[in-house]
Amino acid sequence: MVLRWGAGLHRRGVTARRHRNVCPVNLQELLDKQDFYDAPAVVAGLSAARVRSVAARGAVRVSPDSCFRIASLTKVFTCTTLVKTMRDNSIPLGTPVIELLPYLAPDWRADVRLTVEHILGQVSGLRESVDSTALAPLGDGPHALQEAAQLVVGTGNEREPGTRWSYYNGNYILAGAVLAALSGTSYERALEKTLLGPWNLSRTSFDAPCDATTGWDGPTELQLLGYPRSRRPSGGLWSSVPDLLAVGEGLLADRALLDDIRRPRTTPDDPMVYGLGWALGPSGQMYLNGRLPGYRAAMLLVPDKDYVSVVVTNQQHALPATARVLSDMQQSLTNDDLATAIDRFAA
């Protein structure tokens, strides 16, 4: 069974106008012609000049509001919230992290010149030795994130900050700890207070909703598992297509915030052009993907076209198809084929 919602859709959190079609593509056709590796559920959405269209396909019943794990798309939320918090408190992005996390000073082995801009831009030069295995013993207590940040800065630097791009989740562990410190609360509460609440992102949470879409590995349905608190800033959220579109729309509406985030922080020798939390395409696109066992998600903005798009699925082998659909959705606007770049992105 294939479930369809088109440009005439009217659901909570989704805006569509029958009398005005600004969508450059037919989403349902794009979804239906791709091989999603028998994904039980795929939902795609786009917002063009704030007019939304959502389409879906799959063998299980989903709605446009269905929640999926979004994995590394969580970094969009962490980055946006931290940059906004620093701006609201008149703190430059070039502020050294050690000044904002002084409690880490006794264990600090990283370069003291390491800044918030470096960690959000994945150009920290930190030694990438803190992984899920190292973080597992920290548990989910109230200090798990701070203890994870302590491990990250305790490993030192491999290279000077700002000299080389390398994707490392430890950077966003530090970013989450900075956000918590600046907000005087937990990372989760800071995200809720600054972004999720004000931007009406009611379907985005670290807790699995009662109607959570379960993930699949090929023909095998996976058990719903929690996500370690120490790793949440880099990949722990559940969300829906309408909420993800709303985040993109919110960024496009705040041009100063957007310009801070999309300015490249990489050098010509780096493997990709990267801003803060987003890879940057040849026509100014901002894109990234997320992957966790059972789920794939990808998102793309074309700021100069007032355009946001997203694809989420609960099949972990469906990233090539996800990337192809996301690229095809924007190609009529930019003439760029980004499918390979989106698929290979290191999220």
MARMAR-786872 format. One line per 8 residues: number of its first residue (from 1); for each residue x, y, z of N, C-alpha, C. Coordinates in pm, whole numbers, plus 50000, padded with zeros to 5 digits. Layout:
residues N
NUM) X Y Z X Y Z X Y Z  ...
//
This chain:
residues 347
1) 50084 49880 50000 50000 50000 50000 50088 50124 50000  50054 50217 49914 50124 50345 49909 50029 50453 49956  50071 50529 50054 49991 50638 50108 50035 50768 50046  49941 50854 50008 49975 50973 49933 49915 51097 49999  49998 51200 50009 49951 51333 50046 50018 51430 49951  49944 51518 49891 50002 51609 49793 49990 51753 49834  49993 51842 49736 49995 51986 49764 49864 52036 49822  49757 51957 49817 49631 52000 49876 49615 51959 50021
9) 49720 51911 50082 49715 51858 50218 49684 51965 50322  49599 51930 50417 49572 52017 50531 49579 51932 50657  49686 51946 50733 49705 51874 50858 49769 51968 50958  49760 51934 51086 49824 52016 51188 49971 52032 51156  50020 52156 51156 50160 52183 51131 50198 52188 50984  50103 52163 50893 50135 52165 50751 50047 52268 50682  50109 52360 50612 50037 52461 50538 50044 52429 50391  49930 52428 50322 49929 52408 50178 49819 52494 50118
17) 49838 52541 49995 49741 52629 49931 49707 52571 49794  49580 52539 49774 49538 52478 49648 49550 52576 49532  49534 52705 49559 49526 52801 49451 49664 52850 49407  49770 52808 49476 49902 52859 49442 50004 52748 49455  50055 52703 49343 50152 52594 49345 50290 52648 49309  50374 52666 49412 50509 52714 49387 50610 52600 49394  50564 52477 49408 50654 52363 49420 50713 52330 49283  50844 52320 49272 50906 52296 49142 50901 52151 49097
25) 50856 52059 49183 50857 51917 49149 50731 51851 49204  50704 51732 49153 50597 51649 49206 50660 51551 49304  50640 51573 49434 50705 51491 49536 50666 51345 49525  50537 51320 49501 50494 51181 49497 50561 51104 49384  50574 51167 49269 50642 51100 49158 50787 51071 49191  50854 51166 49255 50994 51144 49292 51008 51027 49390  50919 51020 49489 50925 50909 49585 50896 50776 49518  50794 50774 49434 50749 50647 49378 50847 50585 49280
33) 50934 50665 49219 51024 50609 49120 51158 50564 49179  51178 50585 49310 51304 50547 49374 51291 50412 49446  51403 50342 49453 51410 50216 49527 51458 50247 49669  51367 50246 49764 51400 50275 49903 51428 50149 49983  51468 50043 49916 51506 49918 49981 51389 49865 50065  51268 49871 50007 51147 49824 50074 51125 49894 50208  51157 50021 50214 51136 50097 50338 50989 50094 50376  50957 50058 50501 50817 50057 50543 50753 50195 50538
41) 50833 50301 50554 50776 50436 50555 50879 50536 50505  50835 50625 50417 50917 50737 50369 50826 50859 50367  50874 50969 50422 50799 51095 50416 50894 51203 50364  50848 51279 50267 50926 51390 50211 50844 51517 50219  50911 51628 50238 50840 51756 50243 50926 51867 50189  50861 51969 50135 50934 52088 50094 50852 52212 50129  50924 52319 50150 50864 52449 50175 50926 52546 50077  50847 52599 49985 50893 52696 49887 50818 52825 49911
49) 50891 52927 49954 50829 53054 49992 50721 53031 50097  50748 52936 50188 50661 52901 50299 50530 52833 50257  50520 52791 50134 50410 52706 50090 50461 52562 50091  50395 52478 50170 50446 52343 50194 50375 52238 50112  50450 52134 50080 50396 52013 50018 50459 51893 50087  50381 51791 50115 50430 51671 50182 50378 51549 50107  50464 51449 50089 50423 51323 50026 50480 51207 50106  50417 51090 50093 50462 50972 50167 50436 50846 50087
57) 50511 50743 50121 50488 50610 50063 50532 50507 50167  50486 50385 50150 50528 50280 50241 50419 50180 50267  50458 50069 50329 50366 49959 50357 50301 49971 50493  50349 50061 50578 50287 50083 50708 50223 50220 50708  50122 50234 50791 50048 50360 50791 50128 50469 50864  50159 50574 50792 50224 50691 50849 50145 50814 50807  50166 50922 50878 50106 51050 50842 50218 51151 50825  50190 51268 50771 50293 51371 50762 50352 51407 50898
65) 50277 51388 51006 50325 51420 51140 50401 51306 51206  50417 51194 51140 50484 51079 51200 50626 51115 51241  50669 51061 51355 50801 51092 51409 50902 50982 51376  51020 51024 51335 51132 50937 51304 51252 50986 51385  51346 50896 51410 51475 50941 51459 51544 51019 51348  51601 51135 51383 51664 51217 51279 51816 51218 51291  51870 51142 51389 52015 51122 51399 52089 51256 51394  52184 51270 51302 52269 51389 51302 52200 51517 51257
73) 52075 51509 51210 52001 51634 51189 51980 51706 51321  51998 51634 51433 51995 51697 51565 52096 51811 51573  52206 51800 51501 52308 51905 51505 52254 52039 51458  52156 52038 51368 52092 52164 51327 52030 52233 51446  51963 52157 51531 51897 52212 51648 52000 52262 51749  52104 52182 51773 52209 52222 51868 52279 52348 51820  52318 52350 51694 52390 52464 51638 52304 52589 51639  52182 52579 51590 52094 52696 51584 52070 52754 51723
81) 52045 52667 51820 52017 52713 51956 52140 52779 52018  52257 52720 51998 52378 52777 52058 52416 52910 51993  52411 52918 51861 52444 53044 51794 52346 53153 51836  52217 53118 51845 52117 53216 51888 52141 53259 52033  52173 53166 52120 52197 53198 52261 52318 53289 52276  52424 53261 52201 52542 53346 52208 52514 53486 52155  52439 53493 52047 52403 53625 51994 52318 53702 52094  52220 53636 52154 52131 53704 52249 52206 53752 52372
89) 52320 53689 52402 52400 53728 52518 52525 53807 52479  52530 53848 52350 52642 53929 52298 52778 53863 52322  52781 53731 52302 52906 53655 52316 52954 53618 52176  53073 53659 52135 53123 53627 52001 53143 53476 51981  53119 53430 51859 53142 53290 51828 53290 53253 51839  53377 53352 51834 53520 53327 51848 53568 53317 51991  53475 53311 52086 53513 53298 52228 53572 53160 52254  53688 53151 52322 53744 53020 52354 53649 52938 52441
97) 53639 52810 52411 53549 52720 52483 53588 52714 52631  53717 52717 52661 53760 52705 52800 53710 52821 52885  53686 52937 52824 53631 53050 52899 53484 53028 52934  53414 52949 52854 53272 52924 52877 53249 52798 52960  53350 52712 52968 53342 52590 53047 53461 52585 53143  53472 52681 53234 53591 52687 53321 53605 52566 53412  53494 52496 53440 53503 52379 53527 53584 52267 53464  53608 52275 53332 53687 52173 53264 53838 52204 53268
105) 53875 52319 53320 54016 52361 53316 54112 52259 53378  54078 52197 53492 54174 52101 53550 54205 51982 53460  54111 51946 53373 54131 51830 53285 54158 51870 53140  54175 51998 53116 54188 52048 52978 54324 52010 52921  54322 51936 52811 54444 51903 52739 54437 51951 52595  54325 52009 52557 54307 52060 52421 54374 52196 52406  54383 52241 52282 54438 52373 52254 54350 52479 52319  54408 52569 52396 54329 52670 52467 54269 52772 52371
113) 54314 52772 52245 54258 52864 52145 54130 52808 52080  54091 52688 52118 53972 52626 52062 53848 52710 52092  53773 52749 51989 53656 52837 52005 53526 52763 51974  53416 52828 52008 53284 52774 51974 53270 52761 51822  53320 52860 51749 53315 52854 51603 53389 52732 51550  53501 52698 51609 53576 52580 51567 53496 52451 51586  53432 52437 51702 53363 52310 51727 53236 52298 51643  53162 52406 51626 53041 52400 51543 53076 52379 51395
121) 53191 52430 51354 53234 52417 51215 53314 52292 51187  53330 52203 51286 53403 52077 51270 53547 52101 51224  53608 52208 51273 53748 52237 51242 53828 52251 51372  53790 52175 51473 53852 52187 51605 53993 52132 51611  54024 52033 51529 54152 51966 51536 54166 51874 51656  54058 51848 51728 54063 51760 51845 54098 51617 51805  54164 51548 51896 54191 51406 51876 54059 51329 51887  54026 51253 51785 53892 51192 51774 53891 51053 51836
129) 53905 51048 51966 53916 50919 52035 53799 50891 52130  53707 50985 52143 53592 50964 52232 53474 50918 52146  53441 50790 52153 53332 50734 52073 53225 50677 52165  53129 50608 52106 53017 50555 52184 53063 50457 52291  53168 50381 52262 53219 50287 52361 53276 50360 52482  53349 50466 52456 53408 50543 52566 53302 50613 52650  53189 50649 52586 53084 50723 52656 52985 50632 52729  52977 50507 52691 52877 50416 52749 52879 50410 52901
137) 52998 50408 52966 52997 50398 53113 52941 50521 53184  52919 50630 53112 52872 50753 53177 52725 50746 53216  52651 50657 53154 52509 50644 53188 52427 50763 53143  52311 50782 53207 52218 50888 53169 52186 50980 53285  52279 50993 53377 52258 51083 53491 52264 51229 53451  52235 51319 53545 52228 51462 53513 52361 51523 53472  52473 51457 53502 52604 51512 53469 52672 51437 53355  52597 51352 53286 52657 51269 53180 52718 51354 53070
145) 52650 51460 53028 52702 51542 52920 52828 51616 52962  52829 51670 53081 52948 51739 53131 53067 51643 53143  53041 51522 53186 53148 51423 53196 53198 51382 53057  53107 51378 52960 53149 51348 52823 53236 51460 52768  53198 51585 52795 53279 51699 52751 53418 51693 52814  53425 51650 52938 53554 51636 53008 53643 51535 52934  53585 51425 52890 53662 51326 52814 53711 51385 52682  53625 51461 52615 53661 51516 52483 53782 51609 52494
153) 53777 51703 52587 53888 51800 52596 54011 51737 52661  53993 51625 52729 54106 51559 52792 54193 51481 52697  54147 51463 52571 54226 51388 52473 54325 51475 52398  54310 51607 52407 54404 51697 52341 54373 51717 52193  54461 51788 52126 54446 51819 51983 54545 51741 51899  54499 51702 51779 54588 51641 51681 54652 51748 51593  54577 51857 51572 54626 51965 51488 54572 52098 51540  54624 52205 51489 54584 52338 51532 54439 52365 51494
161) 54359 52424 51583 54220 52455 51548 54212 52544 51424  54113 52514 51340 54088 52595 51222 54165 52557 51099  54249 52456 51107 54335 52423 50993 54285 52306 50909  54192 52226 50962 54146 52110 50887 54007 52068 50930  53918 52046 50832 53783 51998 50861 53785 51848 50884  53717 51803 50989 53700 51660 51015 53577 51641 51101  53486 51556 51055 53358 51538 51122 53376 51454 51248  53338 51511 51362 53361 51444 51491 53248 51480 51585
169) 53175 51380 51631 53063 51405 51721 53106 51469 51853  53232 51448 51892 53282 51511 52013 53271 51662 52010  53280 51721 51891 53263 51866 51880 53125 51910 51930  53023 51832 51897 52887 51870 51936 52854 51830 52079  52927 51736 52134 52918 51713 52278 52963 51839 52352  53075 51896 52308 53121 52022 52367 53019 52134 52344  52962 52141 52225 52864 52245 52196 52743 52235 52289  52696 52112 52313 52585 52093 52405 52619 52135 52546
177) 52742 52107 52589 52785 52147 52723 52794 52299 52734  52841 52365 52628 52846 52512 52628 52705 52570 52636  52613 52515 52559 52475 52563 52562 52415 52549 52701  52437 52436 52765 52386 52416 52901 52445 52517 52997  52577 52541 52987 52643 52635 53078 52592 52778 53058  52578 52820 52934 52531 52956 52907 52387 52976 52952  52307 52870 52946 52166 52879 52980 52140 52855 53128  52239 52807 53201 52222 52779 53343 52125 52667 53370
185) 52116 52573 53277 52023 52461 53292 52078 52342 53215  51998 52238 53197 52044 52124 53119 52041 52158 52970  52116 52080 52893 52112 52097 52748 51971 52080 52694  51901 51977 52742 51766 51950 52693 51671 52066 52723  51681 52120 52844 51594 52231 52882 51628 52357 52803  51756 52380 52777 51797 52496 52697 51741 52487 52556  51744 52368 52498 51689 52349 52364 51539 52376 52363  51470 52327 52464 51325 52347 52475 51292 52495 52492
193) 51365 52562 52579 51335 52701 52612 51367 52797 52498  51472 52771 52424 51519 52866 52325 51469 52836 52185  51445 52708 52153 51410 52674 52015 51280 52595 52003  51271 52481 52069 51155 52394 52048 51025 52463 52085  51023 52532 52200 50903 52601 52243 50871 52722 52158  50963 52819 52147 50935 52941 52070 50904 52916 51923  50961 52812 51865 50937 52785 51724 50825 52681 51703  50754 52647 51811 50637 52558 51805 50671 52421 51743
201) 50781 52364 51787 50824 52233 51737 50772 52125 51831  50642 52103 51825 50575 52019 51924 50599 51870 51902  50650 51831 51786 50673 51689 51756 50822 51653 51763  50900 51740 51825 51044 51716 51836 51081 51698 51981  51148 51585 52012 51178 51553 52151 51287 51447 52157  51351 51436 52273 51445 51326 52295 51373 51201 52343  51249 51212 52386 51170 51097 52427 51090 51045 52308  51093 50916 52288 51016 50858 52179 50867 50882 52201
209) 50796 50936 52103 50651 50956 52118 50578 50823 52119  50455 50825 52164 50379 50700 52172 50355 50640 52034  50358 50723 51929 50337 50673 51793 50466 50674 51713  50579 50651 51781 50709 50653 51713 50714 50550 51601  50776 50588 51490 50795 50499 51377 50916 50410 51403  50896 50280 51409 51007 50190 51439 51099 50175 51318  51228 50152 51345 51327 50141 51240 51344 49998 51191  51400 49987 51069 51421 49856 51008 51562 49846 50951
217) 51619 49727 50962 51746 49692 50899 51715 49585 50797  51697 49625 50671 51651 49529 50571 51515 49476 50610  51497 49343 50620 51367 49286 50655 51341 49276 50805  51435 49326 50887 51426 49307 51032 51381 49435 51101  51271 49427 51175 51226 49542 51254 51311 49551 51380  51357 49670 51411 51446 49691 51525 51369 49736 51648  51421 49701 51762 51360 49742 51889 51385 49891 51912  51285 49960 51967 51303 50100 52004 51395 50110 52125
225) 51503 50183 52111 51600 50198 52218 51616 50346 52253  51662 50372 52373 51692 50508 52413 51822 50555 52350  51852 50683 52366 51975 50740 52313 52052 50800 52429  52179 50765 52445 52254 50809 52562 52255 50961 52580  52233 51005 52701 52226 51148 52728 52358 51218 52696  52469 51150 52711 52598 51211 52684 52619 51243 52536  52541 51180 52449 52558 51198 52304 52444 51277 52240  52348 51319 52318 52229 51379 52260 52254 51502 52171
233) 52346 51592 52205 52362 51709 52118 52406 51677 51976  52458 51557 51956 52506 51520 51822 52408 51434 51745  52303 51381 51811 52218 51293 51732 52101 51227 51800  52041 51283 51902 51943 51209 51980 51796 51237 51956  51761 51330 51869 51621 51375 51860 51532 51285 51774  51404 51285 51812 51294 51242 51726 51231 51368 51668  51183 51361 51544 51114 51477 51488 51028 51433 51371  50956 51528 51314 50866 51504 51202 50903 51595 51087
241) 50853 51564 50969 50880 51648 50852 50830 51791 50873  50706 51813 50922 50664 51952 50944 50754 52029 51040  50801 51964 51147 50891 52034 51240 51024 52065 51174  51077 51974 51094 51203 52000 51026 51188 52113 50924  51076 52115 50853 51051 52227 50763 51043 52358 50840  50981 52354 50958 50969 52475 51039 51105 52527 51085  51198 52437 51116 51332 52481 51153 51398 52552 51036  51387 52494 50918 51443 52560 50800 51380 52694 50775
249) 51248 52702 50787 51179 52830 50767 51222 52933 50871  51242 52887 50995 51286 52978 51099 51423 53035 51070  51513 52951 51020 51646 53000 50982 51637 53101 50868  51556 53070 50768 51544 53161 50654 51483 53295 50695  51401 53293 50799 51337 53417 50845 51430 53505 50926  51536 53448 50982 51632 53524 51062 51762 53530 50984  51774 53629 50896 51886 53632 50804 52020 53649 50874  52022 53723 50983 52149 53741 51056 52195 53608 51114
257) 52102 53533 51172 52134 53401 51226 52179 53308 51113  52104 53309 51004 52137 53225 50890 52276 53257 50835  52307 53387 50821 52436 53425 50764 52552 53384 50854  52531 53389 50986 52634 53341 51078 52661 53192 51057  52553 53117 51033 52564 52972 51023 52619 52927 50889  52582 52995 50781 52619 52945 50648 52752 52999 50595  52818 53087 50667 52947 53136 50622 53050 53023 50630  53123 52994 50523 53218 52882 50524 53327 52900 50629
265) 53360 52791 50698 53468 52788 50797 53582 52698 50752  53577 52647 50631 53676 52553 50583 53776 52624 50490  53882 52552 50457 53985 52605 50367 53972 52536 50231  54036 52590 50126 54027 52527 49994 54080 52384 49991  54166 52347 50084 54222 52212 50087 54133 52111 50160  54026 52157 50224 53940 52067 50299 53856 51980 50206  53808 51865 50254 53732 51773 50168 53594 51824 50130  53543 51924 50199 53414 51984 50162 53409 52127 50213
273) 53313 52202 50163 53287 52337 50212 53183 52324 50323  53209 52384 50437 53127 52361 50555 53113 52491 50633  52990 52517 50679 52965 52631 50765 52961 52587 50910  52855 52621 50981 52834 52574 51117 52721 52472 51115  52756 52345 51120 52656 52238 51123 52601 52197 50989  52641 52262 50881 52587 52232 50748 52701 52223 50645  52691 52126 50555 52774 52126 50435 52715 52228 50337  52799 52287 50254 52756 52393 50163 52778 52350 50019
281) 52673 52365 49937 52678 52325 49798 52725 52435 49705  52742 52403 49577 52799 52499 49481 52710 52619 49452  52580 52607 49475 52489 52720 49454 52436 52776 49585  52513 52758 49690 52474 52810 49821 52381 52720 49899  52360 52597 49852 52276 52503 49927 52340 52472 50063  52255 52444 50160 52298 52394 50290 52236 52255 50305  52318 52153 50331 52263 52018 50336 52337 51933 50438  52272 51826 50482 52333 51727 50569 52243 51604 50573
289) 52299 51494 50623 52217 51376 50642 52237 51323 50783  52149 51233 50822 52159 51169 50952 52136 51021 50937  52208 50942 51015 52193 50797 51005 52210 50733 51141  52117 50648 51176 52121 50564 51294 52065 50428 51255  52096 50322 51330 52037 50192 51296 51885 50202 51282  51836 50168 51162 51693 50170 51138 51639 50296 51075  51721 50400 51061 51670 50529 51013 51771 50599 50922  51718 50675 50827 51796 50767 50746 51715 50895 50728
297) 51784 51008 50732 51717 51137 50716 51813 51232 50647  51761 51322 50568 51845 51423 50502 51763 51550 50482  51835 51662 50480 51770 51793 50477 51852 51887 50390  51784 51978 50321 51853 52072 50232 51780 52204 50228  51856 52313 50233 51804 52448 50218 51869 52513 50096  51791 52593 50024 51846 52684 49923 51804 52824 49968  51886 52889 50050 51842 53015 50114 51798 53122 50015  51869 53136 49904 51837 53244 49810 51707 53219 49734
305) 51655 53097 49744 51526 53063 49682 51416 53046 49786  51446 53075 49912 51349 53059 50021 51292 52918 50021  51382 52820 50020 51344 52681 49993 51403 52589 50099  51318 52498 50151 51359 52398 50249 51304 52264 50204  51383 52157 50217 51333 52024 50183 51391 51921 50278  51319 51811 50296 51361 51706 50389 51301 51573 50346  51376 51465 50370 51328 51329 50348 51367 51246 50470  51273 51169 50524 51301 51080 50636 51246 50942 50604
313) 51315 50838 50652 51270 50701 50629 51315 50612 50744  51245 50501 50762 51280 50408 50869 51344 50280 50815  51427 50296 50712 51504 50186 50656 51650 50229 50646  51737 50163 50719 51874 50212 50728 51954 50195 50599  51904 50119 50503 51975 50101 50377 51926 50197 50269  51844 50293 50305 51777 50377 50205 51843 50512 50183  51968 50530 50230 52029 50662 50215 52053 50701 50069  52099 50612 49981 52116 50655 49841 51987 50708 49779
321) 51876 50639 49803 51748 50687 49748 51706 50816 49814  51729 50828 49945 51696 50951 50017 51774 51068 49959  51903 51048 49934 51987 51154 49878 51943 51189 49737  51906 51089 49658 51863 51115 49521 51735 51199 49519  51638 51165 49601 51514 51243 49605 51542 51386 49650  51622 51403 49753 51651 51537 49802 51721 51621 49694  51813 51559 49622 51881 51630 49514 51784 51665 49402  51702 51568 49361 51607 51595 49252 51507 51703 49289
329) 51472 51713 49416 51376 51815 49459 51428 51957 49433  51561 51976 49444 51616 52111 49430 51681 52137 49294  51692 52035 49210 51773 52050 49090 51715 52150 48991  51584 52162 48985 51524 52260 48893 51552 52403 48936  51588 52422 49064 51621 52556 49112 51768 52591 49091  51857 52491 49096 52001 52518 49098 52078 52456 48983  52020 52358 48915 52089 52281 48811 52205 52197 48865  52209 52177 48996 52314 52098 49059 52262 51959 49096
337) 52342 51857 49067 52313 51722 49114 52395 51698 49241  52328 51690 49356 52395 51676 49484 52376 51538 49547  52321 51443 49472 52288 51314 49530 52412 51245 49589  52522 51244 49515 52643 51178 49566 52697 51250 49688  52698 51382 49684 52750 51460 49797 52667 51437 49922  52535 51434 49909 52449 51412 50024 52467 51270 50077  52475 51173 49989 52491 51034 50030 52623 51010 50101  52729 51077 50057 52863 51053 50113 52894 51140 50234
345) 52807 51235 50263 52836 51323 50375 52856 51240 50502  52950 51283 50585 53001 51198 50693 52919 51199 50820  52790 51227 50813 52710 51233 50936 52697 51097 51000
//
